[in-house]
């Protein structure tokens, strides 16, 4: 195993996270770009924490999401960066966001349970869109007649909304286990800018 000094280690981790096309975990870093070096997990974690602090006051931040670490633009400047993609202003339908919010806060949940809370039929387009975006997945089947699919959110959902875990979801004013609809605004306020339009009903 080769040795690597602190400066070189920091440069290598920073570069790896910069060029990666997806978030990288500490384990992934150690099994790829650091595999030839004598580096402890504690040392890698220390470098990640240091890089996170270095980038905190800048326009680009290093953040940890569900799938690992990634660079992304600072949230405070997102409204202005949106002008780079004027034709891709986010516009999520309320029905889609309500469905996603119900799955996020009450998972695992069946389609009929979502419909019971929303009071309307869940469009197949919404379920297909959420599945195609890999925001939701089937995690099992409820042991009732017909064994309906149980839906839950994915790591990709957490990554998209910049979350490390479901515990970081915005707090709800009402009890999420009640029969009252979950306010779509709870998730829409997390929606990052410059994403393609989604308008399914």
Backbone as numpy.savetxt, mean C-alpha at the origin, in Angstrom:
# Nx Ny Nz CAx CAy CAz Cx Cy Cz
33.69 -14.17 2.64 32.84 -12.96 2.64 33.72 -11.71 2.64
33.35 -10.76 1.82 34.11 -9.51 1.72 33.62 -8.51 2.77
34.54 -7.63 3.17 34.18 -6.58 4.10 33.75 -5.33 3.33
32.93 -4.52 3.92 32.47 -3.28 3.29 32.37 -2.23 4.39
32.92 -1.04 4.13 32.87 0.00 5.16 31.50 0.67 5.19
31.27 1.47 6.21 29.95 2.07 6.41 29.53 2.96 5.24
30.45 3.73 4.69 30.11 4.63 3.59 29.72 3.85 2.35
30.49 2.81 2.04 30.19 1.98 0.87 28.86 1.25 1.05
28.62 0.77 2.27 27.37 0.07 2.54 26.18 1.00 2.33
26.29 2.20 2.82 25.22 3.18 2.67 24.98 3.51 1.20
26.07 3.68 0.45 25.94 3.98 -0.98 25.26 2.83 -1.73
25.65 1.61 -1.40 25.11 0.44 -2.10 23.62 0.26 -1.81
23.25 0.39 -0.54 21.84 0.26 -0.18 21.01 1.37 -0.82
21.52 2.59 -0.77 20.82 3.72 -1.36 20.61 3.51 -2.86
21.66 3.07 -3.55 21.57 2.85 -5.00 20.60 1.72 -5.32
20.66 0.65 -4.53 19.77 -0.49 -4.77 18.31 -0.09 -4.65
17.99 0.68 -3.61 16.62 1.12 -3.41 16.18 2.10 -4.50
17.14 2.87 -5.00 16.83 3.86 -6.03 16.49 3.20 -7.36
17.24 2.16 -7.74 17.04 1.54 -9.05 16.01 0.41 -9.03
15.66 -0.10 -7.85 14.71 -1.21 -7.78 13.34 -0.81 -8.31
12.68 -1.74 -8.97 11.35 -1.45 -9.52 10.23 -1.81 -8.56
10.60 -2.19 -7.34 9.61 -2.49 -6.31 10.28 -2.30 -4.95
9.49 -2.20 -3.88 10.09 -2.06 -2.55 10.98 -3.25 -2.22
12.04 -3.00 -1.46 12.96 -4.06 -1.06 12.98 -4.19 0.46
12.86 -5.40 0.94 12.96 -5.64 2.37 14.42 -5.72 2.77
14.65 -5.66 4.06 16.01 -5.82 4.58 16.57 -7.18 4.17
15.73 -8.21 4.23 16.15 -9.55 3.85 16.51 -9.62 2.37
15.69 -8.96 1.52 15.96 -8.96 0.08 17.29 -8.28 -0.23
17.58 -7.21 0.47 18.86 -6.52 0.28 20.03 -7.44 0.62
19.90 -8.15 1.72 20.97 -9.03 2.16 21.16 -10.23 1.25
20.08 -10.65 0.58 20.16 -11.82 -0.29 20.51 -11.47 -1.72
20.60 -10.18 -2.03 20.92 -9.77 -3.40 22.19 -8.92 -3.43
22.07 -7.63 -3.32 23.23 -6.75 -3.48 24.26 -6.89 -2.37
23.86 -7.41 -1.22 24.79 -7.53 -0.09 25.24 -8.97 0.15
24.86 -9.88 -0.74 25.12 -11.29 -0.51 26.60 -11.62 -0.41
27.46 -10.84 -1.05 28.90 -11.12 -1.03 29.62 -10.48 0.15
28.90 -9.69 0.92 29.56 -8.91 1.97 29.23 -9.43 3.38
30.14 -9.15 4.27 29.98 -9.52 5.67 29.23 -8.40 6.39
27.90 -8.53 6.40 27.05 -7.48 6.95 25.97 -8.12 7.82
25.76 -7.58 9.00 24.74 -8.10 9.90 23.40 -7.41 9.64
22.28 -8.07 9.96 20.97 -7.43 9.81 20.88 -6.13 10.61
21.49 -6.12 11.77 21.47 -4.92 12.61 22.15 -3.75 11.91
23.22 -4.03 11.22 23.95 -2.98 10.50 23.14 -2.45 9.33
22.48 -3.36 8.61 21.65 -2.95 7.48 20.48 -2.10 7.97
19.86 -2.51 9.06 18.74 -1.75 9.63 19.20 -0.36 10.03
20.40 -0.26 10.61 20.93 1.04 11.02 21.12 1.96 9.82
21.59 1.40 8.71 21.80 2.20 7.50 20.45 2.67 6.94
19.46 1.79 6.93 18.13 2.16 6.45 17.54 3.29 7.28
17.71 3.19 8.58 17.21 4.24 9.49 17.93 5.55 9.24
19.24 5.47 8.99 20.03 6.68 8.72 19.61 7.32 7.40
19.40 6.49 6.38 18.95 7.01 5.08 17.57 7.63 5.19
16.70 7.00 5.97 15.35 7.53 6.18 15.43 8.94 6.77
16.33 9.13 7.74 16.50 10.43 8.37 17.13 11.43 7.41
18.08 10.97 6.60 18.75 11.85 5.63 17.75 12.45 4.64
16.81 11.62 4.19 15.86 12.05 3.16 14.60 12.70 3.73
14.40 12.63 5.03 13.16 13.14 5.63 12.85 14.59 5.27
13.84 15.52 5.24 13.51 16.91 4.93 13.54 17.24 3.44
13.73 16.23 2.60 13.91 16.48 1.17 12.63 16.21 0.39
12.69 16.50 -0.91 11.53 16.27 -1.77 11.29 14.80 -2.03
12.31 13.98 -1.86 12.22 12.54 -1.98 12.41 11.94 -0.60
11.53 11.03 -0.21 11.63 10.38 1.10 11.88 8.89 0.93
12.58 8.31 1.88 12.70 6.86 1.96 11.68 6.40 2.99
10.76 5.55 2.56 9.69 5.11 3.45 9.60 3.59 3.46
9.11 3.06 4.56 8.88 1.63 4.67 7.40 1.35 4.50
7.08 0.52 3.52 5.70 0.10 3.30 5.62 -1.40 3.54
4.47 -1.99 3.28 4.26 -3.40 3.61 5.26 -4.33 2.93
5.65 -4.00 1.69 6.55 -4.88 0.94 8.02 -4.56 1.12
8.33 -3.53 1.87 9.73 -3.19 2.08 9.97 -1.69 2.04
11.21 -1.31 1.70 11.61 0.10 1.64 11.61 0.60 0.21
11.21 1.86 0.02 11.21 2.46 -1.32 11.36 3.97 -1.21
11.83 4.56 -2.29 11.87 6.02 -2.39 10.57 6.49 -3.03
10.05 7.61 -2.54 8.86 8.21 -3.13 8.87 9.70 -2.85
8.09 10.43 -3.64 8.05 11.88 -3.45 7.41 12.21 -2.11
7.86 13.31 -1.51 7.30 13.75 -0.24 5.83 14.10 -0.41
5.01 13.70 0.54 3.56 13.90 0.44 3.18 15.37 0.32
3.94 16.25 0.97 3.58 17.68 0.98 3.70 18.33 -0.39
4.48 17.74 -1.30 4.64 18.36 -2.62 3.85 17.65 -3.71
3.10 16.62 -3.32 2.33 15.84 -4.30 1.37 16.68 -5.14
0.66 17.67 -4.56 -0.27 18.45 -5.39 0.39 19.14 -6.58
1.62 19.58 -6.41 2.31 20.26 -7.51 2.90 19.27 -8.50
3.34 18.13 -8.01 3.86 17.11 -8.92 2.76 16.59 -9.83
1.52 16.71 -9.38 0.40 16.24 -10.19 0.30 16.92 -11.53
0.88 18.13 -11.65 0.85 18.84 -12.92 1.69 18.16 -14.00
2.54 17.22 -13.59 3.33 16.47 -14.58 2.47 15.48 -15.34
1.34 15.10 -14.73 0.43 14.14 -15.36 -0.99 14.70 -15.37
-1.22 15.81 -16.06 -2.54 16.45 -16.01 -3.67 15.58 -16.53
-3.34 14.65 -17.42 -4.39 13.81 -17.99 -4.67 12.59 -17.12
-3.95 12.45 -15.99 -4.13 11.27 -15.16 -4.55 11.62 -13.74
-5.35 12.66 -13.63 -5.83 13.06 -12.31 -6.67 11.95 -11.70
-6.43 11.57 -10.46 -7.19 10.48 -9.85 -8.66 10.84 -9.68
-9.51 9.92 -10.02 -10.94 10.14 -9.84 -11.58 8.79 -9.56
-11.59 8.40 -8.30 -12.13 7.12 -7.92 -13.62 7.26 -7.61
-14.39 6.32 -8.12 -15.83 6.40 -7.83 -16.07 6.14 -6.35
-17.11 6.75 -5.84 -17.46 6.55 -4.43 -17.79 5.08 -4.16
-18.45 4.44 -5.12 -18.82 3.03 -4.95 -17.57 2.16 -4.81
-16.57 2.43 -5.63 -15.33 1.65 -5.55 -14.64 1.87 -4.21
-14.57 3.14 -3.78 -13.87 3.45 -2.54 -14.63 2.89 -1.33
-15.96 2.92 -1.36 -16.74 2.35 -0.26 -16.52 0.85 -0.17
-16.50 0.19 -1.33 -16.26 -1.25 -1.36 -14.88 -1.58 -0.81
-13.87 -0.84 -1.27 -12.51 -1.07 -0.81 -12.38 -0.78 0.68
-13.03 0.28 1.15 -12.97 0.63 2.57 -13.59 -0.47 3.42
-14.72 -1.01 2.98 -15.36 -2.08 3.73 -14.47 -3.30 3.81
-13.82 -3.64 2.72 -12.92 -4.79 2.73 -11.73 -4.52 3.65
-11.19 -3.31 3.56 -10.01 -2.97 4.37 -10.30 -3.00 5.87
-11.45 -2.45 6.27 -11.75 -2.32 7.69 -12.44 -3.55 8.30
-13.09 -4.36 7.45 -13.86 -5.48 8.01 -13.41 -6.84 7.49
-12.27 -6.90 6.89 -11.80 -8.15 6.31 -11.57 -9.24 7.36
-11.79 -10.51 6.96 -12.31 -10.93 5.65 -13.82 -10.73 5.57
-14.30 -10.43 4.39 -15.71 -10.09 4.21 -16.19 -10.64 2.87
-17.46 -11.06 2.83 -18.02 -11.59 1.60 -18.68 -10.47 0.79
-18.92 -10.75 -0.45 -19.59 -9.78 -1.32 -20.98 -9.45 -0.80
-21.71 -10.46 -0.34 -23.07 -10.22 0.17 -23.04 -9.36 1.43
-22.01 -9.51 2.26 -21.89 -8.69 3.46 -21.60 -7.23 3.09
-20.81 -7.04 2.04 -20.55 -5.68 1.55 -21.86 -5.07 1.05
-22.63 -5.86 0.31 -23.89 -5.37 -0.25 -24.89 -5.05 0.86
-24.87 -5.84 1.93 -25.80 -5.61 3.04 -25.52 -4.27 3.71
-24.26 -3.91 3.83 -23.90 -2.63 4.45 -24.16 -1.47 3.50
-23.76 -1.62 2.24 -23.91 -0.52 1.28 -25.36 -0.36 0.82
-26.15 -1.44 0.88 -27.54 -1.36 0.48 -27.76 -1.46 -1.01
-26.69 -1.75 -1.75 -26.79 -1.89 -3.20 -25.91 -3.04 -3.64
-26.16 -3.54 -4.83 -25.36 -4.62 -5.38 -23.95 -4.13 -5.70
-22.96 -4.95 -5.39 -21.58 -4.61 -5.72 -21.34 -4.98 -7.18
-20.97 -4.00 -7.97 -20.73 -4.22 -9.39 -19.58 -5.20 -9.59
-19.75 -6.11 -10.55 -18.68 -7.05 -10.89 -17.45 -6.30 -11.38
-17.68 -5.12 -12.01 -16.55 -4.32 -12.50 -15.67 -3.84 -11.35
-16.31 -3.52 -10.23 -15.55 -3.04 -9.07 -14.68 -4.17 -8.52
-15.26 -5.34 -8.33 -14.50 -6.48 -7.82 -13.38 -6.83 -8.77
-13.67 -6.82 -10.07 -12.64 -7.14 -11.06 -11.52 -6.10 -11.05
-11.89 -4.82 -10.97 -10.89 -3.76 -10.95 -9.99 -3.87 -9.73
-10.58 -4.06 -8.56 -9.80 -4.19 -7.34 -8.90 -5.41 -7.37
-9.39 -6.49 -7.99 -8.58 -7.71 -8.11 -7.45 -7.52 -9.10
-7.76 -6.89 -10.24 -6.74 -6.67 -11.26 -5.62 -5.76 -10.76
-5.98 -4.82 -9.92 -4.97 -3.93 -9.33 -4.22 -4.60 -8.19
-4.65 -5.82 -7.86 -4.04 -6.60 -6.78 -4.18 -5.90 -5.43
-5.29 -5.18 -5.26 -5.59 -4.53 -3.99 -6.35 -5.47 -3.08
-7.09 -6.43 -3.66 -7.84 -7.41 -2.87 -7.58 -8.80 -3.43
-7.84 -9.79 -2.58 -7.71 -11.18 -3.02 -8.67 -12.04 -2.22
-8.96 -13.23 -2.74 -9.79 -14.19 -2.03 -8.89 -14.94 -1.05
-9.27 -14.91 0.23 -8.43 -15.55 1.25 -9.09 -16.81 1.84
-10.26 -17.16 1.31 -10.95 -18.34 1.80 -12.42 -18.28 1.43
-13.19 -19.17 2.02 -14.63 -19.21 1.76 -15.37 -19.36 3.08
-16.47 -18.63 3.20 -17.27 -18.69 4.43 -18.03 -20.00 4.48
-18.03 -20.63 5.66 -18.68 -21.92 5.81 -20.18 -21.75 6.01
-20.84 -21.30 4.95 -22.29 -21.18 4.89 -22.72 -21.73 3.54
-24.02 -21.97 3.33 -24.46 -22.47 2.04 -23.92 -21.63 0.88
-23.37 -22.30 -0.10 -22.80 -21.61 -1.26 -21.33 -21.28 -1.08
-20.84 -21.34 0.15 -19.44 -21.04 0.49 -18.91 -19.83 -0.28
-19.48 -18.63 -0.01 -19.05 -17.43 -0.73 -17.59 -17.07 -0.42
-16.95 -16.43 -1.39 -15.55 -16.04 -1.23 -15.40 -14.96 -0.17
-14.33 -15.04 0.59 -13.98 -14.03 1.57 -12.86 -13.16 1.00
-13.08 -11.86 1.00 -12.10 -10.93 0.43 -11.30 -10.23 1.52
-10.04 -9.98 1.21 -9.17 -9.23 2.11 -8.22 -8.40 1.25
-7.57 -7.42 1.86 -6.63 -6.59 1.13 -5.27 -7.28 1.04
-4.40 -6.73 0.22 -3.09 -7.32 -0.06 -1.96 -6.38 0.33
-0.74 -6.87 0.21 0.43 -6.01 0.43 0.47 -4.89 -0.61
0.02 -5.20 -1.83 0.00 -4.17 -2.88 -0.94 -3.03 -2.51
-2.04 -3.35 -1.84 -2.96 -2.32 -1.35 -2.25 -1.42 -0.36
-1.56 -2.03 0.59 -0.83 -1.25 1.60 0.26 -0.40 0.94
0.99 -1.00 -0.02 2.05 -0.26 -0.70 1.49 0.95 -1.42
0.36 0.75 -2.12 -0.23 1.83 -2.91 -0.60 3.02 -2.03
-1.14 2.72 -0.86 -1.56 3.79 0.04 -0.47 4.20 1.03
0.74 3.67 0.82 1.88 4.08 1.64 1.80 3.62 3.08
1.27 2.42 3.31 1.09 1.90 4.67 1.99 0.70 4.91
2.45 0.55 6.15 3.23 -0.63 6.51 2.31 -1.77 6.96
1.18 -1.41 7.56 0.25 -2.43 8.05 -1.15 -1.84 8.12
-2.13 -2.70 8.34 -3.52 -2.26 8.45 -3.74 -1.37 9.67
-2.87 -1.48 10.66 -2.98 -0.65 11.86 -2.80 0.84 11.53
-2.21 1.14 10.38 -1.98 2.53 9.99 -3.14 3.13 9.21
-4.21 2.36 9.00 -5.39 2.90 8.32 -5.95 4.06 9.14
-6.53 5.07 8.48 -7.14 6.18 9.23 -8.20 5.67 10.19
-8.25 6.28 11.35 -9.25 5.87 12.36 -10.65 6.22 11.88
-11.59 5.35 12.19 -12.99 5.59 11.84 -13.71 6.25 13.00
-14.61 7.17 12.68 -15.41 7.81 13.73 -16.43 6.83 14.28
-16.99 6.01 13.39 -17.98 5.05 13.85 -17.33 3.69 14.05
-18.02 2.81 14.71 -17.54 1.46 14.93 -17.49 0.72 13.59
-16.30 0.25 13.14 -16.21 -0.41 11.85 -16.95 -1.74 11.80
-17.39 -2.25 12.96 -18.13 -3.51 12.97 -19.63 -3.29 12.98
-20.05 -2.03 12.98 -21.47 -1.73 12.97 -22.03 -1.93 11.58
-23.32 -1.76 11.45 -23.96 -1.89 10.13 -23.98 -0.57 9.37
-23.35 0.45 9.94 -23.31 1.74 9.25 -22.24 1.71 8.16
-22.48 2.34 7.03 -21.49 2.34 5.95 -20.17 2.95 6.40
-19.08 2.36 5.92 -17.77 2.95 6.15 -17.60 4.11 5.19
-17.21 5.25 5.70 -17.05 6.44 4.87 -15.89 6.25 3.90
-16.18 6.39 2.60 -15.15 6.23 1.59 -14.03 7.24 1.76
-14.32 8.37 2.41 -13.29 9.40 2.59 -12.14 8.89 3.44
-12.40 7.90 4.26 -11.34 7.37 5.12 -10.17 6.87 4.28
-10.48 6.29 3.10 -9.41 5.83 2.22 -9.08 6.85 1.15
-10.06 7.58 0.66 -9.79 8.51 -0.44 -8.79 9.58 -0.02
-8.72 9.89 1.27 -7.76 10.89 1.72 -6.34 10.36 1.63
-6.20 9.03 1.53 -4.88 8.43 1.38 -4.46 8.29 -0.07
-5.41 8.44 -1.00 -5.13 8.19 -2.39 -4.00 9.07 -2.90
-2.89 8.47 -3.34 -1.80 9.28 -3.85 -2.17 9.92 -5.18
-1.61 11.06 -5.52 -1.94 11.74 -6.75 -1.32 11.06 -7.97
-1.76 11.52 -9.13 -1.17 11.13 -10.41 -1.40 9.66 -10.76
-2.52 9.12 -10.32 -2.84 7.76 -10.69 -3.94 7.80 -11.75
-4.04 6.72 -12.53 -5.02 6.68 -13.59 -6.43 6.72 -13.05
-7.35 7.15 -13.86 -8.73 7.34 -13.44 -9.45 6.02 -13.26
-10.26 5.91 -12.23 -11.09 4.77 -11.99 -12.50 5.27 -11.72
-13.44 4.92 -12.57 -14.77 5.52 -12.43 -15.88 4.49 -12.38
-15.55 3.22 -12.07 -16.60 2.22 -12.06 -17.64 2.56 -11.01
-18.91 2.27 -11.31 -20.00 2.56 -10.38 -20.16 1.44 -9.39
